[in-house]
């Protein structure tokens, strides 16, 4: 029986704005609970209390379709029994109106609206959804036993190409230590480049990291393309790693070798202070492009950003942002403490 009829599957149902006939149902392997549009909690009947609780989110940017299709396919296989489920999970499809219209967002970039930032954009429909997604995450982890690991992977694809095709953003974790087992898991998912963020951010992964105590990551898994136009073979690593994780078949050694992880940290933000702001990089410059020593990266009325040392790289360059906002991040190599 298809619980999502008359739609084909979870994604179809969500895109059509429908709800399943019943909010809760069972399969031989698991209990499913539809918590709201694009919010599906799955709990195995034979749950091991020590198995991690995992939040998987995607579509926070509506046009980043490949991870949406991957997650939808995983949900289908869990519900059909084709893929066993060993741990409690919450699957989140973030910005549904933006997904319906094939856009990054409708009113405001949702991944700038978490951890309370939604209060500053009360008119944006994304602000209301960010509140719902915060509440869904908090409620999900509120029943997680204190000793059970909490994970959150927020799956994205990027606007532009990247010198390092797949990368993770590790939110700023204040006084906590970086989790080496998680970096090893990312390596196994073919995500070999990690940016260690150095300050709080209004992203979904910062929210769950800081407010829910999760090991949380924003994963950039390739380039954004419309539904149906993705080469899903380029996403095989994350697909396989997620399936093994959910099935309880993922074994990461304690104190693993993570020397193959390329680590960076944010050095400073390039800020657009005025309408005279000029970014001296090509429109299609890729993320992680190296910035030769002495190069003028950007100029504004009273500021000149000059590359220093030869090891810096550019991340998320975007001269079209509003005045006062970040037009790019200058990053540099990092090591774990
Ligand atoms: Zn995104």
Boltz pocket constraint, residues with backbone or C-beta under 6 A from the ligand:
constraints:
  - pocket:
      binder: B
      contacts: [[A, 60], [A, 61], [A, 64], [A, 155], [A, 156], [A, 157], [A, 158]]
      max_distance: 6.0
